[in-house]
Amino acid sequence: MEDILFLNYRGSKLSRVMIFYIIKDLAGKAEIKKTVSPHTFRHSFATHLVEGGA
C-alpha cells in the first residue's frame, strides 16, 4: 500500500503536473512575477534548512 500525503478533490493522489499548476496559480494570485516551480520550493526549503544549521 502506498502512503499519499496530498489528495485531489476526488480523493486520488495529486499528479506532478497538478502540483505544478497549483503552485503556478498561487504564485499568480500572490502577484509573484518570477517563474515559480516545485523545484523552486524544494531549493528554497533546502537553503533555509542549511542556513538554519541543518
Secondary structure, DSSP 8 states (H G I E B T S, - for coil): ----S-B-TTSSB--HHHHHHHHHHHHHHTT--S---HHHHHHHHHHHHHHTT-
